[in-house]
Amino acid sequence: MKVALNGRKFDEPITPIIQEIVDQLKHRGAEIFVSEGYFNILKKNDIDLGENWCIILDRQHYDDMDFVFSLGGDGTLLETATFAGPSQRPILGINTGRLGFLATTPKDQIKEAFDALYAKAFSFDDRVMLRLESDKNIFGEVNFALNEFTILKRDTSSMIVVHTYIDGEYLNSYWADGLIVATPTGSTGYSLSCGGPVVLPHSNNFIITPVSPHNLNVRPMIVSDRSVISFEMEGRGKNCMVSLDSRSKAVEMNVQLAVRKADFKARLVKFDGYNFLDTLRQKLNWGLDLRN
């Protein structure tokens, strides 16, 4: 089995957990692949990769992987999706972070996760991704996101105006600090903190959520993910900020932007017994009442 590891800088208490993951792979004879950047992090933390490992040189190497392990929190998994997404390589998220909506394997159940993985006691949870189209090459080849696309004000404290169209038909002009277009997966992220609804992962929708709108009667809106959502911006500043998940770029106000469903999905590994509704109750403390 070929397994790619992706992660970020981690604190010393996480070192034994990463080593346990590597040891499980070594014990089962897997070929381990890591990027040069992550290899340097592992080396700095004295992680022993053994002998059967190799450094990944470019994104195309991920096409040959059987699995891609995301070691960290949800932010790490979003980054991992930029490598594994286009080829739909299965992503296993092991949560060494905090919340863990996407990285659903707890760090205290690593051996159980490997037993289930090798026993094929899992299924694939394919999540819709969105793709940005623009008349400027803003994000290069990585012009897609698993959680959300966002337009935000940048140069001034004044709000911006985002004229929004659905399939070419005018929807609304949002006077706001910005606008979010979220996937169902991203409905529990930035969109939720701005008052957007929680949407089940396979609802085939996008959520349009304004950020601090000037008009209080403007509310989030759910549209079909078959729609093409396009934008025109104006404001007192010369630039605004656009982002795909955690990647952001400053662009001029006259840039042409549109988002649509990507032609590939993020393929997450879902172990038997996992339930999204259970995750909602656990992570968002739904039903928690101190009186009880």
Residue frames relative to the residue before (quaternion, step in Angstrom):
aa qw qx qy qz dx dy dz
M 1.0000 0.0000 0.0000 0.0000 0.00 0.00 0.00
K 0.2338 -0.7561 0.5968 0.1320 3.57 -0.98 0.90
V 0.0186 -0.8100 0.5831 -0.0587 3.54 -0.72 1.15
A 0.1990 -0.7564 0.6132 0.1109 3.56 -0.89 0.98
L 0.2261 -0.7611 0.5958 0.1208 3.57 -1.03 0.85
N 0.0091 0.7824 -0.6227 0.0089 3.55 -0.96 0.89
G 0.1939 0.7787 -0.5769 0.1528 3.55 -0.94 0.89
R 0.4006 -0.6804 0.5573 0.2567 3.48 -1.38 -0.12
K 0.7367 -0.3722 0.3068 0.4739 3.54 -1.32 -0.05
F 0.0517 -0.8111 0.5826 0.0010 3.59 -0.88 0.90
D 0.5381 -0.6327 0.4647 0.3069 3.53 -1.27 0.53
E 0.7187 -0.4888 0.2988 0.3941 3.55 -1.26 0.46
P 0.6410 0.5313 -0.3579 0.4227 3.68 0.89 -0.70
I 0.6503 0.5169 -0.3227 0.4536 3.62 1.17 -0.47
T 0.4727 0.7142 -0.4262 0.2911 3.62 1.20 -0.42
P 0.6780 0.4789 -0.3233 0.4545 3.68 0.77 -0.84
I 0.6271 0.5366 -0.3417 0.4495 3.59 1.08 -0.66
I 0.6550 0.4900 -0.3116 0.4835 3.59 0.93 -0.87
Q 0.6505 0.5134 -0.3236 0.4566 3.59 0.96 -0.81
E 0.6267 0.5314 -0.3390 0.4581 3.59 1.03 -0.74
I 0.6325 0.5227 -0.3303 0.4666 3.59 1.00 -0.78
V 0.6641 0.4956 -0.2947 0.4759 3.57 0.92 -0.94
D 0.6566 0.5152 -0.3148 0.4520 3.59 0.95 -0.86
Q 0.6230 0.5280 -0.3423 0.4646 3.58 1.02 -0.73
L 0.6552 0.4992 -0.3083 0.4759 3.59 0.99 -0.80
K 0.6568 0.5021 -0.3128 0.4675 3.59 0.93 -0.87
H 0.6547 0.5325 -0.3102 0.4377 3.57 0.92 -0.90
R 0.7391 0.3958 -0.2117 0.5022 3.57 1.09 -0.72
G 0.5515 -0.6809 0.3565 0.3241 3.56 1.28 0.34
A 0.3592 0.7490 -0.4903 0.2638 3.58 1.14 0.47
E 0.4003 -0.6470 0.5847 0.2815 3.53 -1.29 0.47
I 0.2064 -0.8056 0.5503 0.0750 3.56 -0.69 1.12
F 0.0624 -0.7840 0.6176 0.0029 3.56 -0.92 1.00
V 0.0127 0.7913 -0.6105 0.0323 3.57 -0.95 0.90
S 0.5104 -0.6037 0.5017 0.3511 3.55 -1.21 0.48
E 0.6429 -0.5348 0.3733 0.4017 3.56 -1.21 0.44
G 0.6458 0.5311 -0.3225 0.4437 3.57 0.99 -0.81
Y 0.7009 0.4469 -0.2799 0.4803 3.58 0.89 -0.90
F 0.5765 0.5718 -0.3785 0.4443 3.59 1.12 -0.58
N 0.6543 0.5111 -0.3173 0.4582 3.59 0.95 -0.84
I 0.6261 0.5180 -0.3346 0.4772 3.59 1.08 -0.69
L 0.6598 0.5039 -0.3068 0.4655 3.59 0.93 -0.89
K 0.6461 0.5238 -0.3124 0.4590 3.55 0.99 -0.87
K 0.6485 0.5274 -0.3147 0.4498 3.58 0.96 -0.87
N 0.7311 0.3886 -0.2194 0.5161 3.58 1.12 -0.66
D 0.4889 -0.7141 0.3955 0.3075 3.59 1.30 0.43
I 0.2775 0.7424 -0.5500 0.2635 3.58 0.97 0.88
D 0.2859 -0.7636 0.5611 0.1429 3.57 -0.81 1.06
L 0.1957 -0.8121 0.5437 0.0811 3.58 -0.42 1.24
G 0.4707 -0.6657 0.4528 0.3609 3.58 1.22 -0.19
E 0.6783 -0.5031 0.3622 0.3945 3.55 -1.17 -0.60
N 0.7170 0.4620 -0.2517 0.4572 3.57 1.07 -0.70
W 0.4700 0.6509 -0.4605 0.3787 3.57 0.53 1.23
C 0.1027 -0.7891 0.6048 0.0314 3.55 -1.27 0.44
I 0.4332 -0.6807 0.5242 0.2725 3.58 -1.17 0.59
I 0.3815 -0.7043 0.5564 0.2211 3.56 -0.99 0.94
L 0.2899 -0.8011 0.5060 0.1346 3.56 -0.72 1.07
D 0.8089 -0.0233 0.0285 0.5869 3.61 1.03 -0.65
R 0.7267 -0.4646 0.2980 0.4089 3.55 -1.34 0.23
Q 0.6001 0.5957 -0.3655 0.3890 3.59 1.07 -0.64
H 0.5525 0.6214 -0.3912 0.3945 3.59 1.19 -0.47
Y 0.6063 0.5784 -0.3611 0.4092 3.58 1.11 -0.64
D 0.5530 0.6233 -0.3938 0.3881 3.60 1.16 -0.45
D 0.7045 0.4700 -0.2583 0.4649 3.59 1.16 -0.59
M 0.5359 0.6567 -0.3993 0.3495 3.60 1.24 -0.15
D 0.4298 -0.6574 0.5495 0.2849 3.54 -1.21 0.56
F 0.7792 -0.0252 0.0383 0.6250 3.55 1.10 -0.81
V 0.1912 -0.7276 0.6414 0.1504 3.53 -1.29 0.49
F 0.2261 -0.7846 0.5673 0.1071 3.56 -0.67 1.14
S 0.1738 -0.7525 0.6280 0.0955 3.56 -0.95 0.96
L 0.0918 -0.8198 0.5652 -0.0053 3.56 -0.45 1.25
G 0.6025 0.5104 -0.3905 0.4733 3.56 -0.17 1.30
G 0.6812 -0.4448 0.3555 0.4601 3.54 -1.06 -0.78
D 0.7801 -0.3160 0.2386 0.4845 3.54 -1.25 -0.41
G 0.6054 0.5607 -0.3562 0.4384 3.59 1.08 -0.64
T 0.6388 0.5136 -0.3170 0.4770 3.55 1.05 -0.76
L 0.6583 0.5014 -0.3218 0.4601 3.58 0.98 -0.77
L 0.6064 0.5373 -0.3585 0.4637 3.60 1.05 -0.66
E 0.6445 0.5009 -0.3128 0.4856 3.57 1.03 -0.78
T 0.6362 0.5381 -0.3219 0.4494 3.58 0.98 -0.87
A 0.6281 0.5532 -0.3332 0.4341 3.58 1.04 -0.75
T 0.6063 0.5488 -0.3668 0.4434 3.61 1.14 -0.47
F 0.6727 0.4582 -0.2919 0.5023 3.60 1.20 -0.46
A 0.7909 0.3599 -0.1610 0.4680 3.55 0.79 -1.07
G 0.5248 0.7017 -0.3862 0.2883 3.58 1.19 -0.51
P 0.7033 0.4966 -0.3129 0.4010 3.64 0.59 -1.05
S 0.7414 0.3569 -0.2192 0.5243 3.60 1.06 -0.68
Q 0.3721 -0.7614 0.4487 0.2837 3.58 1.37 0.03
R 0.1923 0.7675 -0.5752 0.2075 3.56 0.90 0.93
P 0.5078 -0.6640 0.4431 0.3240 3.64 -0.86 0.86
I 0.1986 -0.7803 0.5881 0.0763 3.55 -0.93 1.01
L 0.1218 -0.7623 0.6330 0.0582 3.55 -0.88 1.03
G 0.1639 -0.8103 0.5590 0.0643 3.56 -0.54 1.17
I 0.0920 -0.7714 0.6292 0.0243 3.56 -0.68 1.15
N 0.3105 -0.8132 0.4728 0.1370 3.54 -0.44 1.27
T 0.0427 0.7645 -0.6409 0.0552 3.54 -0.50 1.25
G 0.5598 0.5981 -0.3817 0.4281 3.57 1.32 0.22
R 0.7373 -0.4218 0.3141 0.4240 3.54 -1.03 -0.85
L 0.8336 0.2863 -0.1659 0.4423 3.58 0.13 -1.29
G 0.1158 -0.8611 0.4883 0.0815 3.58 0.71 -1.02
F 0.1854 0.7676 -0.5840 0.1880 3.60 0.73 1.02
L 0.7641 0.3280 -0.1675 0.5297 3.59 1.00 -0.85
A 0.7028 0.3605 -0.2332 0.5671 3.56 1.00 -0.84
T 0.0389 -0.8920 0.4495 -0.0274 3.52 0.32 1.33
T 0.5893 0.5678 -0.3868 0.4252 3.62 1.22 -0.14
P 0.3548 -0.7544 0.5038 0.2262 3.64 -0.49 1.11
K 0.5668 -0.6283 0.4199 0.3283 3.57 -1.12 0.66
D 0.6680 0.4766 -0.3158 0.4763 3.62 1.20 -0.25
Q 0.6960 0.4170 -0.2781 0.5140 3.61 1.28 0.22
I 0.2045 0.8265 -0.5028 0.1493 3.56 1.10 0.70
K 0.6728 0.4839 -0.3167 0.4613 3.61 0.81 -0.92
E 0.6422 0.5177 -0.3265 0.4616 3.58 0.96 -0.83
A 0.6377 0.5274 -0.3274 0.4561 3.58 1.03 -0.76
F 0.6682 0.4846 -0.3046 0.4753 3.60 0.95 -0.82
D 0.6124 0.5369 -0.3530 0.4606 3.60 1.00 -0.73
A 0.6794 0.4810 -0.2871 0.4740 3.58 0.93 -0.91
L 0.6302 0.5456 -0.3366 0.4381 3.58 1.00 -0.81
Y 0.7352 0.4147 -0.2382 0.4804 3.58 0.82 -0.98
A 0.6458 0.4773 -0.3230 0.5008 3.59 1.24 -0.32
K 0.3944 -0.7419 0.4432 0.3122 3.57 1.41 -0.01
A 0.3762 0.7104 -0.4981 0.3251 3.57 1.08 0.80
F 0.5580 0.5589 -0.4034 0.4622 3.53 0.71 1.14
S 0.1976 -0.7347 0.6281 0.1629 3.52 -1.38 0.13
F 0.4896 -0.6466 0.4925 0.3158 3.56 -1.29 0.11
D 0.1817 -0.7633 0.6158 0.0711 3.52 -0.95 0.99
D 0.1284 -0.8304 0.5409 0.0379 3.58 -0.06 1.31
R 0.1303 -0.8137 0.5663 0.0183 3.56 -0.67 1.18
V 0.4994 -0.6595 0.4832 0.2866 3.56 -0.95 0.96
M 0.1324 -0.7513 0.6407 0.0860 3.54 -1.15 0.76
L 0.3095 -0.7351 0.5649 0.2116 3.57 -1.19 0.46
R 0.2599 -0.7633 0.5802 0.1152 3.55 -1.22 0.63
L 0.3153 -0.7444 0.5645 0.1667 3.53 -1.01 0.90
E 0.0949 -0.7606 0.6399 0.0541 3.54 -1.02 0.88
S 0.0685 0.8078 -0.5769 0.0998 3.56 -0.91 0.91
D 0.4974 -0.6299 0.4935 0.3350 3.55 -1.25 0.37
K 0.6795 0.3631 -0.2805 0.5725 3.58 1.34 0.08
N 0.4364 -0.6842 0.5164 0.2733 3.58 -1.08 0.73
I 0.0780 -0.8658 0.4940 0.0147 3.55 0.31 1.31
F 0.8289 0.1659 -0.0510 0.5318 3.58 0.75 -1.04
G 0.5048 -0.6661 0.4245 0.3481 3.61 1.20 0.30
E 0.8116 -0.2134 0.1853 0.5113 3.56 -0.99 -0.88
V 0.6791 0.4682 -0.2917 0.4843 3.59 1.17 -0.47
N 0.2352 0.8047 -0.4994 0.2185 3.55 0.74 1.14
F 0.5962 0.5445 -0.3642 0.4641 3.58 0.99 0.81
A 0.1340 -0.7930 0.5925 0.0465 3.56 -1.25 0.42
L 0.4178 -0.6959 0.5313 0.2427 3.53 -1.20 0.60
N 0.7557 0.3914 -0.2058 0.4831 3.60 0.98 -0.82
E 0.7945 -0.2621 0.2354 0.4946 3.58 0.44 -1.18
F 0.2836 -0.6592 0.6612 0.2187 3.45 -1.51 0.27
T 0.0539 -0.8237 0.5642 -0.0202 3.57 -0.89 0.95
I 0.1461 -0.7238 0.6665 0.1028 3.53 -1.21 0.72
L 0.0219 0.8138 -0.5777 0.0598 3.60 -0.76 1.04
K 0.5489 -0.5751 0.4841 0.3655 3.56 -1.22 0.51
R 0.1778 -0.8215 0.5378 0.0655 3.56 -1.17 0.56
D 0.8209 0.3537 -0.1644 0.4171 3.58 0.47 -1.21
T 0.8016 0.1966 -0.0701 0.5602 3.59 1.13 -0.41
S 0.5618 -0.5918 0.4473 0.3661 3.53 -1.26 0.32
S 0.5315 0.6326 -0.4085 0.3879 3.58 1.25 -0.26
M 0.5306 -0.6255 0.4694 0.3270 3.55 -1.13 0.67
I 0.3566 -0.6923 0.5768 0.2467 3.53 -1.33 0.21
V 0.3408 -0.6965 0.5834 0.2418 3.55 -1.33 0.22
V 0.0863 -0.7893 0.6075 0.0226 3.56 -0.78 1.05
H 0.1949 -0.7688 0.6028 0.0869 3.56 -0.41 1.27
T 0.1019 -0.8415 0.5302 -0.0205 3.56 -0.56 1.20
Y 0.1035 -0.7944 0.5985 -0.0003 3.55 -1.00 0.96
I 0.1824 -0.7543 0.6211 0.1095 3.56 -1.12 0.73
D 0.8254 -0.1043 0.0003 0.5548 3.55 -0.54 1.23
G 0.7426 -0.4315 0.2082 0.4679 3.54 1.00 0.90
E 0.6378 0.5078 -0.3319 0.4746 3.59 1.27 -0.18
Y 0.5170 -0.6738 0.4398 0.2920 3.54 -0.88 1.00
L 0.2141 -0.7777 0.5819 0.1032 3.58 -0.88 1.01
N 0.7501 -0.2908 0.2798 0.5239 3.57 0.52 -1.20
S 0.3097 -0.6806 0.6181 0.2425 3.52 -1.35 0.30
Y 0.1995 -0.8056 0.5523 0.0787 3.56 -0.43 1.24
W 0.1500 -0.7374 0.6552 0.0671 3.58 -0.68 1.18
A 0.3159 0.7592 -0.4771 0.3101 3.55 -0.12 1.28
D 0.6155 -0.4962 0.4354 0.4306 3.53 -1.33 -0.14
G 0.7886 -0.2017 0.1274 0.5667 3.55 1.22 -0.31
L 0.3072 -0.7286 0.5837 0.1847 3.54 -1.36 -0.13
I 0.1931 -0.7737 0.5980 0.0800 3.54 -1.05 0.89
V 0.0718 -0.7180 0.6859 0.0946 3.53 -1.20 0.67
A 0.0599 -0.8331 0.5492 -0.0278 3.56 -0.39 1.26
T 0.4285 -0.6309 0.5785 0.2892 3.51 -1.29 0.50
P 0.6675 -0.4485 0.3619 0.4716 3.62 -1.20 0.05
T 0.6179 0.5313 -0.3505 0.4615 3.60 1.03 -0.71
G 0.7209 0.4438 -0.2435 0.4734 3.58 0.97 -0.85
S 0.4569 0.7015 -0.4493 0.3118 3.60 1.23 -0.08
T 0.6907 0.4412 -0.2812 0.4992 3.62 1.17 -0.42
G 0.6034 0.5684 -0.3496 0.4365 3.60 1.27 0.21
Y 0.8555 -0.0059 0.0427 0.5161 3.56 -0.86 -1.06
S 0.6235 0.5531 -0.3392 0.4361 3.58 0.98 -0.81
L 0.6494 0.5221 -0.3195 0.4513 3.59 0.94 -0.86
S 0.6737 0.4965 -0.3018 0.4567 3.60 0.96 -0.84
C 0.6893 0.4321 -0.2710 0.5145 3.61 1.26 -0.35
G 0.6814 -0.5250 0.2779 0.4275 3.59 1.22 0.39
G 0.4457 0.6990 -0.4515 0.3301 3.58 1.25 0.20
P 0.5529 -0.6274 0.4347 0.3341 3.60 -1.20 0.43
V 0.4567 -0.6022 0.5625 0.3352 3.53 -1.33 0.31
V 0.0913 -0.7998 0.5933 0.0033 3.56 -0.79 1.09
L 0.5026 -0.6565 0.4657 0.3153 3.59 -0.89 0.87
P 0.6521 -0.6082 0.2882 0.3490 3.60 -0.95 0.91
H 0.7917 0.2979 -0.1577 0.5095 3.61 0.97 -0.72
S 0.2926 0.8016 -0.4694 0.2269 3.56 1.06 0.81
N 0.3541 -0.7681 0.4711 0.2503 3.61 1.30 -0.12
N 0.5549 0.5916 -0.3928 0.4333 3.56 0.98 0.90
F 0.2413 -0.6712 0.6613 0.2325 3.49 -1.47 0.12
I 0.2541 -0.7442 0.5966 0.1601 3.58 -1.21 0.56
I 0.1741 -0.7625 0.6169 0.0876 3.57 -0.81 1.06
T 0.0300 0.8252 -0.5570 0.0894 3.57 -0.44 1.24
P 0.3104 -0.7474 0.5518 0.2013 3.63 -0.68 1.00
V 0.3251 -0.7173 0.5829 0.2000 3.55 -1.20 0.63
S 0.8324 -0.1519 0.0519 0.5304 3.58 -0.54 1.23
P 0.0388 0.8399 -0.5400 0.0377 3.63 0.61 1.06
H 0.5289 -0.6308 0.4707 0.3175 3.56 -1.14 0.69
N 0.7199 0.3638 -0.2200 0.5486 3.58 1.05 -0.75
L 0.3442 -0.7931 0.4661 0.1881 3.56 -0.40 1.22
N 0.6321 0.5279 -0.3539 0.4434 3.61 1.18 -0.28
V 0.5176 0.5967 -0.4360 0.4311 3.62 1.26 0.11
R 0.0641 -0.8240 0.5624 -0.0268 3.56 -0.69 1.10
P 0.6326 -0.5079 0.4019 0.4246 3.60 -1.21 0.32
M 0.1688 -0.7890 0.5884 0.0524 3.54 -1.17 0.70
I 0.2624 -0.7503 0.5890 0.1457 3.56 -1.02 0.85
V 0.0172 -0.7953 0.6053 -0.0285 3.58 -0.84 1.03
S 0.6370 -0.5282 0.3994 0.3946 3.56 -1.25 0.36
D 0.4422 -0.6873 0.4993 0.2877 3.59 -1.03 0.69
R 0.5215 0.5824 -0.4366 0.4452 3.57 1.25 0.27
S 0.5478 0.6316 -0.3796 0.3959 3.56 1.31 -0.18
V 0.2763 -0.6811 0.6440 0.2122 3.51 -1.36 0.43
I 0.1346 -0.8018 0.5813 0.0325 3.57 -0.62 1.18
S 0.0402 -0.8223 0.5671 -0.0267 3.59 -0.58 1.15
F 0.2241 -0.8002 0.5543 0.0479 3.53 -1.22 0.64
E 0.0550 -0.7179 0.6897 0.0768 3.49 -1.38 0.52
M 0.1797 -0.8163 0.5452 0.0638 3.58 -0.83 1.01
E 0.0436 0.7608 -0.6473 -0.0180 3.51 -1.29 0.46
G 0.1846 0.7730 -0.5913 0.1370 3.56 -1.22 0.51
R 0.6826 -0.4905 0.3528 0.4112 3.54 -1.31 0.08
G 0.6756 0.4728 -0.2944 0.4830 3.57 1.11 -0.60
K 0.5606 -0.6116 0.4474 0.3341 3.54 -1.28 0.34
N 0.7965 0.2494 -0.0939 0.5427 3.57 1.14 -0.67
C 0.1139 -0.7285 0.6612 0.1381 3.48 -1.38 0.22
M 0.4523 -0.6736 0.5144 0.2775 3.55 -1.30 0.20
V 0.0696 -0.7682 0.6340 0.0549 3.59 -0.96 0.85
S 0.0610 -0.8144 0.5771 0.0029 3.56 -1.02 0.74
L 0.1682 -0.7086 0.6739 0.1240 3.49 -1.34 0.55
D 0.7855 -0.1353 0.0103 0.6038 3.55 -0.24 1.31
S 0.8214 -0.2266 0.1586 0.4988 3.63 -0.66 -1.00
R 0.5904 0.5651 -0.3730 0.4392 3.62 1.26 0.07
S 0.0486 -0.8289 0.5562 -0.0358 3.56 -0.68 1.13
K 0.0418 -0.7717 0.6345 0.0148 3.53 -1.22 0.65
A 0.3788 -0.6795 0.5748 0.2537 3.55 -1.18 0.64
V 0.0229 -0.7973 0.6028 -0.0214 3.59 -0.90 0.95
E 0.5616 -0.5857 0.4627 0.3570 3.56 -1.25 0.40
M 0.6321 -0.5838 0.3668 0.3537 3.55 -1.13 0.67
N 0.7009 0.4877 -0.2817 0.4376 3.59 1.07 -0.64
V 0.4066 0.7141 -0.4822 0.3038 3.61 1.20 0.18
Q 0.3616 -0.7160 0.5571 0.2152 3.59 -1.11 0.71
L 0.0146 -0.8191 0.5709 -0.0536 3.58 -0.73 1.09
A 0.1044 0.7625 -0.6362 0.0549 3.54 -1.17 0.68
V 0.1542 -0.7714 0.6083 0.1051 3.56 -1.15 0.60
R 0.0114 0.7666 -0.6416 0.0235 3.51 -1.20 0.69
K 0.6509 -0.4908 0.3866 0.4314 3.58 -1.29 0.11
A 0.4388 -0.6807 0.5201 0.2713 3.56 -0.96 0.88
D 0.4920 -0.6736 0.4684 0.2912 3.57 -1.20 0.50
F 0.7008 0.3082 -0.2815 0.5785 3.58 1.23 0.50
K 0.3119 -0.7540 0.5521 0.1715 3.57 -1.26 0.34
A 0.4777 -0.6017 0.5399 0.3440 3.53 -1.33 0.27
R 0.1949 -0.8060 0.5537 0.0760 3.57 -0.61 1.16
L 0.0944 -0.8176 0.5679 0.0076 3.56 -0.29 1.28
V 0.4216 -0.6717 0.5472 0.2677 3.54 -1.15 0.70
K 0.0610 -0.7940 0.6048 -0.0032 3.56 -0.78 1.09
F 0.2980 -0.7746 0.5344 0.1599 3.55 -0.55 1.17
D 0.6213 -0.5421 0.4125 0.3872 3.53 -1.20 0.59
G 0.7459 0.3639 -0.2876 0.4780 3.56 -0.90 0.95
Y 0.5634 0.5887 -0.4004 0.4191 3.59 1.24 -0.27
N 0.0016 0.7872 -0.6159 0.0299 3.56 -1.03 0.85
F 0.4688 -0.7041 0.4595 0.2708 3.59 -0.74 1.07
L 0.6386 0.5323 -0.3375 0.4414 3.58 1.02 -0.74
D 0.6012 0.5329 -0.3528 0.4798 3.59 1.11 -0.63
T 0.6386 0.5329 -0.3220 0.4522 3.56 1.00 -0.86
L 0.6245 0.5393 -0.3387 0.4521 3.60 0.97 -0.81
R 0.6873 0.4819 -0.2950 0.4565 3.56 0.82 -0.95
Q 0.6998 0.4805 -0.2771 0.4500 3.57 0.95 -0.89
K 0.7465 0.4260 -0.2354 0.4538 3.58 0.80 -0.99
L 0.7598 0.3501 -0.1947 0.5121 3.59 1.03 -0.74
N 0.4025 -0.7450 0.4480 0.2867 3.58 1.34 0.07
W 0.1903 0.7875 -0.5590 0.1766 3.57 0.99 0.79
G 0.8062 0.2536 -0.2088 0.4921 3.54 -0.97 0.90
L 0.5086 0.6430 -0.4320 0.3760 3.59 1.26 -0.06
D 0.0742 0.7808 -0.6112 0.1064 3.55 -0.74 1.11
L 0.4075 -0.7485 0.4694 0.2312 3.57 -0.49 1.19
R 0.5809 0.5848 -0.3814 0.4185 3.57 1.19 -0.44
N 0.7128 0.4220 -0.2507 0.5010 3.56 1.21 -0.47
